[in-house]
Structure formats: C-alpha cells, structure tokens
Amino acid sequence: MLGNLHIFAFILLLVILKSRLITSQEVENESEFDYLVGSEKGPHKWGEIHKEWDACKNGEMQSPIDLLNKRVDVLKKYGKLKRNYTASNATLKNRGHDIMLQWKGDAGSLKINGTEYMLKQCHWHSPSEHTINGKRYDLEMHLVHVNPNNTIAVVGVMFDIGQPDPFLTELEKQIRAIGDSHGEVEVGVVDPRHIKLGGKQYYRYMGSLTVPPCTEGVVWIMNKRVRTISKEQVQLLRTAVHDYAEQNARPLQSLNNRPIHLVDPTILQG
C-alpha cells in the first residue's frame, strides 16, 4: 500500500511539472488567438479566452514595452553577453501566427550574469513588438532560451529595411516551402552563430512572453543596435503565415514602474 502511494505521488509530481512546463511555453495552436483589432480572439481578449491565459490581461510585467531612453538606467555590473552556440539539426515550422526555427539537438547556450540558458528556438514578428523611443521597426527576431529551472530568457533583435539579413537568406528556400500552411520541414544543420547581433549595448528588463499564455518572469535582452533586412525578406515572412498574422506584433504593454537597464560593457571600468 505504501509503495502504491509513493508511485501515485511520483506520477502526480510528473503531471504537475509537465503542466507547468506547458503553461510556461508559447501556445502553438494559432487557431485559438489572432492579432486582428476588434477580434474576439485579438490581443485585448487573450486574457479572457482561457483561465491559463489570465496574465495576458491582469499581469503586471507584460511584454513588449517601449524602451524609452529617458527612463533607462545604465548598468555597470553586467558585461558582454556570453554566447556559446553550436551548430545542430533544426526544423522550420509554420505555426500560423509566425515562422519558427526549432533546434532539435544541443544548439549551445547563452550565459547571463552567471546563469546558463540553453537555446531552443527563434522566430520573427513583423512589425517589431518592442519600440525604442516610440519608434517601431520593420521586424523583430526572438531567440528563446530556457534554463534548467524552466526560466525563459529571450534575446531580441530589431531590423530596419536595408541590406538582406544573411541568416534569413540561408532559410529562404525552406520558408517558401512551408508558406501559408501548417507544414514543417527539416532543414538539416543550422548554425546559430550565423545570427549576428552586432554592437555590445543591450537593454535588459523583466517581462513576459508576447503570445499566450503571456507567462511572466521572462528575462528580456533587447539588442540596442538595429540590424538590416530586405523588403523581400520581410514580405516573405509575412506572406508565409496566415492572412491575419501578416502583422503579428502584440501591442505595447504598460511598464508599471519596472526598471529598464542599458548594459554598456565599454563603461564597466568607469
């Protein structure tokens, strides 16, 4: 009898841990929400669709936000981001609301203030979700990392129209192959070291996922340098997803007195 109780307790613990993991990750069933203004499944209604999505409506640390320089504190205790990425097999997925590249094996990690976060996937939003001093850019890329405690860290890179992005150039053929479908395609080995951040300055704040369930406690690292992307590449990402998601950026959320830090390693010794 005692043995059965131990087994039951173990199974219950696994269920709880699994449910926490599921609710902390982005929802992949795009039919449950959309980005249309005034829609019953739009961003202003996300928090009412499911109980598990309550943070989308009532959360106090929601993302994205405007990175307004006049309310940014310069940090001296953090240094350059330590990326230790490695090439690994990956799958390209059309999730309906975005295009996601998911690494299947060990793609390496990012170390933030001594904590290691493993790289899991990247995806794109158009236009950008975050803004800098009120300016919205043409595209925003998110690199999603998770540590052993299931804490999420997202590195964001914003793009303006200009020269093509080399990393997206590597994936253009496969993106076209899964355009306007829920398909996915194996793309073989993809090297995340080909993703260029550029610059050493970055904004850092605590926020949330920008899609349901809007889980809070996400460490956001927003690269200050804005990179370039071609009009054709932006259009490729927009036309690949469903019509309502051609613009798949969540509206800006309230800061609620959260601190925003600008990390500039060049002044660490100042």
Secondary structure, DSSP 4 states (H G I P E B T S, - for coil): -HHHHHHHHHHHHHHHHHHHHHHHSPP--GGG----TT-TTSGGGHHHH-GGGTHHHH-SS-S--EE-GGGEEEESS--S-EEEE--EEEEEEE-SS-EEEEESS--EEEEETTEEEEEEEEEEESS-SSEETTEE-SEEEEEEEE-TT--EEEEEEEEEESSPPHHHHHHHHHHHHTTTSS-EEEEEEE-GGG----SS-EEEEEEE-SSTT--EEEEEEEESS-EEE-HHHHHHHHHHS-GGGSS--PPP---TT--EEEE-GGGTT-
